[in-house]
């Protein structure tokens, strides 16, 4: 809280001292202050993740769902179903929201299930986590430390928006590099109709 107030005060001071006519310098300083505040928020969330991991040291595994669908998406889909089912089976689950909020946050949802509005770099200190990935959200892997990939094999790739060649290439590479792959048959035991 104190650090946030100092950041706001510095931001206001820059606005008071530097007139709009020196816009480039002013924008550079404001950008630098924003990066400093972002690093502090990132560091705070990294510590929070490590505390959660320590609290759940009895968890069977640590599984992070790379951003795909918002948790409260209109249709309750496979990622949400798997997250709940696996948390109920003793896995510590972090469900990352797409487009992390400016104010990073980790929200406990249930025992061993956390909704995360954070960038993937927050999990950089978690060694070799399981990471649930799809063919179209592979770019989120850069923040993880030696992730063990669980690739959710979806046989109809054209349902995804985006560059179809890139999606097909990601699909081929993930089939080779993933620790395991899921398909309709392997996820059936975890499927539920509604969130708990």
PEZI-V63147 format. One record per backbone hydrogen bond with DSSP energy under -0.5 kcal/mol. CO is the residue of the C=O (numbers start at 1). NH is the residue of the N-H. E is the energy in kcal/mol with one decimal. If there is no record, write none. Layout:
co: {CO;CO}
nh: {NH;NH}
e: {E;E}
This chain:
co: {1;2;3;4;5;6;7;8;9;10;11;12;13;14;17;19;20;22;23;24;25;26;27;28;29;30;31;32;33;34;35;36;37;38;39;40;41;42;43;44;45;46;47;48;49;50;51;52;54;56;61;61;62;63;63;64;64;65;70;75;77;78;79;80;81;82;83;84;85;86;87;90;91;92;93;93;94;94;95;96;102;105;106;107;110;112;113;113;114;115;115;116;116;117;119;120;121;123;123;125;126;126;129;130;131;132;133;134;137;138;139;140;141;144;145;147;148;149;149;149;150;150;151;151;153;155;156;157;162;163;164;165;166;167;168;169;170;171;172;173;174;180;182;183;184;187;187;188}
nh: {5;6;7;8;9;10;11;12;13;14;15;16;17;18;19;22;23;26;27;28;29;30;31;32;33;34;35;36;37;38;39;40;41;42;43;44;45;46;47;48;49;50;51;52;53;54;55;56;57;59;63;92;130;65;94;66;132;96;73;77;81;82;83;84;85;86;87;88;89;91;90;60;93;63;95;114;65;96;116;68;104;117;108;115;113;93;109;110;95;107;117;97;118;105;122;123;124;126;145;127;129;145;148;64;150;66;152;137;140;141;142;143;144;146;128;149;131;151;179;180;133;152;153;182;155;157;159;160;164;167;168;169;170;171;172;173;174;175;176;177;178;151;153;187;188;190;191;191}
e: {-2.2;-2.3;-2.3;-2.4;-2.7;-2.7;-2.4;-2.6;-2.5;-2.4;-1.8;-2.0;-2.9;-2.4;-0.7;-2.0;-0.9;-2.5;-3.1;-2.2;-2.5;-2.7;-2.5;-2.5;-2.6;-2.1;-2.3;-2.2;-2.4;-2.5;-2.4;-2.0;-2.2;-2.5;-2.6;-2.2;-2.2;-2.3;-2.1;-2.0;-2.6;-2.2;-2.1;-2.3;-2.7;-2.3;-2.3;-1.8;-1.2;-2.5;-0.5;-2.8;-2.6;-0.5;-2.5;-0.8;-2.3;-1.9;-1.9;-0.9;-2.3;-3.0;-2.3;-2.2;-2.4;-3.0;-2.0;-2.2;-0.8;-2.3;-1.5;-3.1;-0.6;-3.1;-0.5;-2.5;-2.9;-0.8;-3.0;-0.6;-1.1;-3.1;-0.5;-2.9;-2.2;-3.3;-3.0;-1.6;-3.7;-3.4;-0.5;-3.2;-0.8;-1.3;-1.8;-1.9;-1.9;-1.7;-0.5;-0.7;-0.6;-0.6;-3.0;-2.8;-2.9;-2.0;-2.5;-1.0;-1.5;-2.1;-1.0;-1.1;-1.6;-0.8;-1.9;-0.7;-2.3;-0.6;-1.6;-1.7;-2.7;-0.6;-1.1;-2.8;-0.6;-0.8;-1.1;-1.7;-0.7;-2.4;-2.4;-2.4;-2.9;-2.4;-2.2;-2.5;-2.9;-2.0;-1.1;-2.6;-2.3;-2.5;-2.2;-1.7;-0.9;-1.7;-0.8;-1.0}
